[in-house]
């Protein structure tokens, strides 16, 4: 089993070297925060799985990983919140529709 976490990336305007530099630092920090939190949760429940973190369009990243790893099943979490996070329901549907393996949405 592997744990894979994906989140969207801010894309600075081309030629904006300072924004690009800051974006790289921010992404690195965000990845580390996510990795630390996932490892903390694993310690709490007494498991240890390999963790991978990617930045990009979430649906595209998840589908690519499922294909590349020849996943038997993809388990994704959803937020019960509405509003800005409510779009995750659309994302879940798109992943279920386009992923080459069964999807369990929890």
C-alpha positions as CSV (number, residue, x, y, z in Angstrom):
1,X,0.0,0.0,0.0
2,X,1.1,3.5,-0.7
3,X,-0.1,6.9,0.4
4,X,-0.3,9.5,-2.3
5,X,-1.2,13.1,-1.6
6,X,-1.7,15.7,-4.3
7,X,-2.5,19.4,-4.2
8,X,-2.9,22.2,-6.7
9,X,0.0,24.4,-7.6
10,X,0.2,28.2,-7.9
11,X,1.7,29.1,-11.3
12,X,3.4,32.5,-11.4
13,X,3.5,34.4,-14.6
14,X,6.3,33.4,-16.9
15,X,9.4,35.6,-16.5
16,X,8.5,36.4,-12.9
17,X,11.7,34.9,-11.5
18,X,11.1,36.2,-8.0
19,X,7.6,34.7,-7.9
20,X,9.0,31.4,-9.3
21,X,11.7,31.3,-6.7
22,X,9.2,32.0,-3.9
23,X,6.8,29.4,-5.4
24,X,9.5,26.7,-5.3
25,X,10.2,27.5,-1.7
26,X,6.5,27.5,-0.8
27,X,5.9,24.2,-2.6
28,X,8.9,22.6,-0.7
29,X,7.5,23.8,2.6
30,X,3.9,22.6,1.8
31,X,5.2,19.2,0.8
32,X,7.2,18.9,4.0
33,X,4.2,20.0,6.1
34,X,2.0,17.3,4.3
35,X,4.7,14.6,4.7
36,X,5.1,15.4,8.4
37,X,1.4,15.3,9.1
38,X,0.9,12.0,7.2
39,X,3.8,10.5,9.1
40,X,2.3,11.7,12.4
41,X,-1.0,10.1,11.5
42,X,0.7,6.9,10.6
43,X,2.6,6.8,13.9
44,X,-0.7,7.5,15.8
45,X,-2.5,4.5,14.2
46,X,0.6,2.2,14.2
47,X,1.2,1.8,10.4
48,X,3.9,2.7,8.0
49,X,3.3,3.1,4.3
50,X,5.4,4.7,1.6
51,X,4.3,8.4,1.1
52,X,4.5,10.3,-2.2
53,X,3.4,13.9,-2.6
54,X,2.8,15.6,-5.9
55,X,1.8,19.1,-7.0
56,X,-0.5,19.6,-10.0
57,X,-4.1,19.2,-11.2
58,X,-5.4,16.7,-8.6
59,X,-7.5,14.6,-11.0
60,X,-4.7,14.3,-13.6
61,X,-2.1,13.5,-11.0
62,X,-4.2,10.7,-9.3
63,X,-5.1,9.1,-12.6
64,X,-1.5,9.2,-13.8
65,X,-0.3,7.6,-10.5
66,X,-3.0,4.9,-10.6
67,X,-1.9,4.0,-14.2
68,X,1.8,4.1,-13.5
69,X,1.5,2.0,-10.4
70,X,-1.1,-0.3,-11.9
71,X,-3.2,0.3,-8.8
72,X,-5.7,-2.4,-7.8
73,X,-7.9,0.2,-6.1
74,X,-7.7,4.0,-5.5
75,X,-9.0,5.2,-2.1
76,X,-9.7,8.9,-2.0
77,X,-11.1,11.1,0.8
78,X,-13.8,13.7,0.5
79,X,-14.6,16.7,2.6
80,X,-18.1,16.8,4.0
81,X,-17.9,20.6,3.9
82,X,-19.7,22.7,1.4
83,X,-18.6,25.9,-0.3
84,X,-15.1,26.1,-1.8
85,X,-14.4,22.5,-0.7
86,X,-17.7,21.3,-2.1
87,X,-16.1,21.1,-5.5
88,X,-14.4,17.9,-4.3
89,X,-17.6,16.1,-5.0
90,X,-17.1,17.0,-8.7
91,X,-13.4,16.0,-8.4
92,X,-14.4,12.7,-6.9
93,X,-16.9,12.0,-9.7
94,X,-14.2,12.8,-12.4
95,X,-11.7,10.5,-10.7
96,X,-14.2,7.7,-10.4
97,X,-15.2,8.2,-14.1
98,X,-11.6,8.3,-15.5
99,X,-9.4,6.2,-13.3
100,X,-8.4,2.8,-14.8
101,X,-9.2,0.9,-11.5
102,X,-12.0,0.8,-8.9
103,X,-12.2,3.9,-6.7
104,X,-13.3,3.9,-3.0
105,X,-14.4,7.3,-1.9
106,X,-14.5,7.8,1.9
